[in-house]
Amino acid sequence: MGKRSQQSSQFDRAAFAPAFARRLCEWFAAAQRDLPWRRPENARDAYRVLVSEVMLQQTTVAAVIPFYERFLARFPTLSSLAAASLEEVLPLWAGLGYYSRARHLHRLAQAVMERHGGEFPRDLAEVTKLPGVGRYTAGAVTSIAFDAPSPIVDANVARVFSRLFLIEGDLKSGANQKRLWHEAAEQVQSGACPPSQLNPALMELGALICTPRAPRCGECPVNAFCAAFAAGRQSELPHATPKRDTVEMRDACAFIERGGRVFLRQRPHEAKIWWRGMWELPRVTARENESLEAALRRLLCEEFGLEATVGVRLKTVEHGVTHHHITLACFAVEVAGEPRGGQWFAWDEIESLALPSAMRRLLAWLRKHGAAPPTQLTLL
């Protein structure tokens, strides 16, 4: 008898899904975390479910909670978000990262107002037509807010299923993705547990019990159903996906202060670049064999028409974006004349701007220390 058939011996295929779902939802009812998006006033509001799901993409629960609460305090309804400008939205997202999510969410709110009269669509196919919404997000919103039997597969669910069903190989492969979504559909369509409970329960199991390393199988409420646990292979799965090589980048930025005001530039909204539409100290990536000082002089001349004297290096920060590791050196810079483009801001005005998190922390240091002796700081 093979591993999969051994695992199925207690439950035939027709009975497996409802038995698993019932047991999992019993556990979830008692063990789930008290998270703001699960509270009654939020859990059945499609807009609020959507905000939580978008924020949680590639971001931890602990990091998301304060942003979620602050965002909804400012934009409590989908219509209020749609009526706002992107310049009002981005500062509320600053520090959360992956800023394209905020742009998509803003466009989505406007699309719902225009196409659906402000009422969030309940049909899965209609939801997937909204800007920035993929299969997972559409399934999460419709199942949680409307109890629709929509399947979901995120990283947590994929890991649970890889162990539950002994799914080998790269989970991102076409064949494995098809299998994962098939299994997710079987679970949520079993009728044994409301989709608004089952899908969050699957994600919670992956977050709390079926963790990437050292899964807590002895505490798992559904370990009797798990093929990997039965075979003693839970620590082998899922198979790791090869990581992309890290790209090293050398960046420099110019701290130009005049009369208590700081010179900043806004990154273009239209260009497909990081931090679109956000404010920063003039920043440039050095070319191969180009010094940071030379790169800054080139930027200030070409973009702002300024002749610059690059002075002391004030601060070096390190941060990452996707598979890029960025070392950013900030220099004190003197310029003659008035720049073409960019804008001067008082320190208090900077607080309300949309700034990338590393830039916000760098500016906070500069406000406190100004042209203090150079130091090193690592921002991750």
Rosetta blueprint (number, residue, H / E / L):
1 M L
2 G L
3 K H
4 R H
5 S H
6 Q H
7 Q H
8 S H
9 S L
10 Q L
11 F L
12 D L
13 R H
14 A H
15 A H
16 F H
17 A H
18 P H
19 A H
20 F H
21 A H
22 R H
23 R H
24 L H
25 C H
26 E H
27 W H
28 F H
29 A H
30 A H
31 A H
32 Q L
33 R L
34 D L
35 L L
36 P H
37 W H
38 R H
39 R L
40 P H
41 E H
42 N H
43 A H
44 R L
45 D L
46 A H
47 Y H
48 R H
49 V H
50 L H
51 V H
52 S H
53 E H
54 V H
55 M H
56 L H
57 Q L
58 Q L
59 T L
60 T L
61 V H
62 A H
63 A H
64 V H
65 I H
66 P H
67 F H
68 Y H
69 E H
70 R H
71 F H
72 L H
73 A H
74 R H
75 F L
76 P L
77 T L
78 L H
79 S H
80 S H
81 L H
82 A H
83 A H
84 A L
85 S L
86 L H
87 E H
88 E H
89 V H
90 L H
91 P H
92 L H
93 W H
94 A L
95 G L
96 L L
97 G L
98 Y L
99 Y L
100 S H
101 R H
102 A H
103 R H
104 H H
105 L H
106 H H
107 R H
108 L H
109 A H
110 Q H
111 A H
112 V H
113 M H
114 E H
115 R H
116 H H
117 G L
118 G L
119 E L
120 F L
121 P L
122 R L
123 D L
124 L H
125 A H
126 E H
127 V H
128 T H
129 K L
130 L L
131 P L
132 G L
133 V L
134 G L
135 R H
136 Y H
137 T H
138 A H
139 G H
140 A H
141 V H
142 T H
143 S H
144 I H
145 A H
146 F H
147 D L
148 A L
149 P L
150 S L
151 P L
152 I L
153 V L
154 D L
155 A H
156 N H
157 V H
158 A H
159 R H
160 V H
161 F H
162 S H
163 R H
164 L H
165 F L
166 L L
167 I L
168 E L
169 G L
170 D L
171 L L
172 K L
173 S L
174 G H
175 A H
176 N H
177 Q H
178 K H
179 R H
180 L H
181 W H
182 H H
183 E H
184 A H
185 A H
186 E H
187 Q H
188 V H
189 Q L
190 S L
191 G L
192 A L
193 C L
194 P L
195 P H
196 S H
197 Q H
198 L H
199 N H
200 P H
201 A H
202 L H
203 M H
204 E H
205 L H
206 G H
207 A H
208 L H
209 I L
210 C L
211 T L
212 P L
213 R L
214 A L
215 P L
216 R L
217 C H
218 G H
219 E H
220 C L
221 P L
222 V L
223 N H
224 A H
225 F H
226 C L
227 A H
228 A H
229 F H
230 A H
231 A H
232 G L
233 R L
234 Q L
235 S L
236 E L
237 L L
238 P L
239 H L
240 A L
241 T L
242 P L
243 K L
244 R L
245 D L
246 T L
247 V E
248 E E
249 M E
250 R E
251 D E
252 A E
253 C E
254 A E
255 F E
256 I L
257 E E
258 R E
259 G L
260 G L
261 R E
262 V E
263 F E
264 L E
265 R E
266 Q E
267 R L
268 P L
269 H L
270 E L
271 A L
272 K L
273 I L
274 W L
275 W L
276 R L
277 G L
278 M L
279 W E
280 E E
281 L L
282 P L
283 R E
284 V E
285 T E
286 A L
287 R L
288 E L
289 N L
290 E L
291 S L
292 L H
293 E H
294 A H
295 A H
296 L H
297 R H
298 R H
299 L H
300 L H
301 C H
302 E H
303 E H
304 F H
305 G L
306 L L
307 E L
308 A E
309 T E
310 V E
311 G E
312 V E
313 R E
314 L E
315 K E
316 T E
317 V E
318 E E
319 H E
320 G E
321 V E
322 T L
323 H L
324 H E
325 H E
326 I E
327 T E
328 L E
329 A E
330 C E
331 F E
332 A E
333 V E
334 E E
335 V E
336 A L
337 G L
338 E L
339 P L
340 R L
341 G L
342 G L
343 Q E
344 W E
345 F E
346 A E
347 W H
348 D H
349 E H
350 I H
351 E L
352 S L
353 L L
354 A L
355 L L
356 P L
357 S H
358 A H
359 M H
360 R H
361 R H
362 L H
363 L H
364 A H
365 W H
366 L H
367 R H
368 K H
369 H H
370 G L
371 A L
372 A L
373 P L
374 P L
375 T E
376 Q E
377 L L
378 T L
379 L L
380 L L
